Each structure stands twice: as structure tokens, then as C-alpha cells.
Amino acid sequence: MSQTIPLKAELSSDNKCSFCSAMCCQYITQQIDTPRSIQAFDTLLWQIAHQGVHVFKDCNGWYILVMTRCGHLLANNHCGIYDTRPMICRNHDNAACEFDVPIDQGCEYYFQTYDALNEYCRKRFKKWDQRFSR
């Protein structure tokens, strides 16, 4: 039996998770220092070249995002270690989450591929392609 998603007005922090596919448990993020130099962006380019690695910037700063499902997520998308889950999971606030706004729409920048980040770097740095000649 499929579950019908209620109207947005009927969704609340209390019931929203029961209609979600545990999107917040499908990746990990790590905030990084704001990249400013060609070298810093070149390092990001190396990181995003790896499968499942994305880079984004939102109102809180820059992040590395690694697409990887939590090993404790059950087939029904419930937490298999709910009572002993880490503090970061306990502190997660679903008031504004991926269920409401997909991550690629809620960020100032969101790069999923090497080519997308490389294109951004070419526009940002006039000498981007000259970094190899040093």
C-alpha cells in the first residue's frame, strides 16, 4: 500500500520524516575553508573527480558532499540504531531539509561533476588553464 503525501500545509516537522525516503541519510557533508586560490579550486577539482563526490556553497559556507548511504538505514528508510544514533543525527533539524527544497536548488553553487566545476573555474580565473605551466 503506497502512502499519499499530504499537502505542504499539512506537513510539519513532526510528520515530514514519515513521508521521506531518508534523503538526509544518503550522504555526508564536511564544511571546508572557503576556496579562494587556483590551488584550492584545483584541489576541489581533484576531489569532485571521484565518484559520488559533490561540492556546494550555501549560506553557511563551502562543503564537500559524499553520496553514500548510511550503513544503519533499514529497507523501510528508518534508522536501525535510532536509540543509540550519533549526536549529529539527533541534532538534525528537518524544519528546512531536502524534502522541502532539493540541495541543488537550495545552494548558491552546487557542482556534481568535474566538468561543471572546471567550467566555473575557467570563468572565475583568467589564468585557470595556465596553472599547468608553472
N, C-alpha and C positions, 0 to 999 in steps of 0.2 A: 504494500500500500504506500503510495507516494504522499509526501507531506506538502501541503499547499503553503506557500509563503504568504504571510499576511501583508496587507498594505503597509507602506512605510510608516504611516501614522500609528499603526498597531504594534510596530516593532519597538522594543525597548532594550536597554542593556540587560534586563532580566531574562528576556526570552530570545534575543537575537541569536545567540550561540546555537540554539537547538535547530535553527534553520540553515546553518552554515556548514560548509564542508571542511571546517577547521583550517581555513586559509592561513591563519597565524601560526600554525604548526607545520607548515610546508617549507619553511625557510628559516635561516638565521641571519641576523644583521650584526655588523660591527661598525660603530662610528669611527671615522678616520679624521686625521687632521685635514683641514681644507687644502686641497691641492692647488698650488699657485704656479709652480715652475713646470717647465717642459719635462724635467726629470720626474717630477711627481706624477704628471699625467702619463708619462711613458710607463711608469710602474703600474698605474691603473690599467693601462692597455694590456700589459702582460697578464695581470690578474683576470681581466674580463675575457682573455683568450681561452681561459679554462672553462670547460663545460659547466653550466649551471651557476656561473658567477655573473652577477649584475652589479652596477654601480648606480647610486642615485643621490640626489641632493633634495632635501626638503627644508622646511622652515627651521629645523633643528641642526642642520649641517649635512655633511657628506657621509655616505655609508657604503660599505661592501655588503652585498646581499648574496647569500649562497642558497640556491634552491636545493633543499634536502629535507625530506620528511622526517619528523620526529620518530625515533625508534619505539616510542611508547604509545603512539597513536593507534587506536584499535580500528578494526574494519568499519565500525559504525561512526568513526571520527570522534570518539570520546577518548579521554585520557586514561591510559591504563595504569598510571601511577598518581591519580588525582590527589589522594590524601598525602602523598609524600613528594609532590611535584616541587621543582625549584622555585625560589622566590621570584625570579623574573616571570615565571608563568603565573604565580599568584598575584603579582602586581600588574599584570596586563589589564589594560582598560579597554573594553570594547565599545566605549562611547563613540569613538570615531575610528573605524577599522576598515579593513579591505572589503568587508561585506557591504559597507556603505559606499566607499569610493575605492576602486581598484588602485593599487600602488602606482601604476604608470600614469594615472590621472591625478593623483594627489601629490605629485612631486614637481619641483621646478625643472629638474633634469632626471631622466631615467634612461639608462643605457643597458640594453640587453645583449648587445653584440659588439665584437671588436670593431666592425666596420662603422657602426653608429658612433662609438666613442672616437674613433680615428677621424671621422668626418668633423666632429665637434672640435677636436684639437687642431685640425687644419684651419678651421675658421678662427679659432681663438689665438693661435700663434702663427705669425707670418713666417717664421723660420722652422716650423714643425718638421718638415722633411729634411732640413739641413742638419738635424741632430745626429745623423749617421756619419757626417763628415768630420766630426770632432776627433 
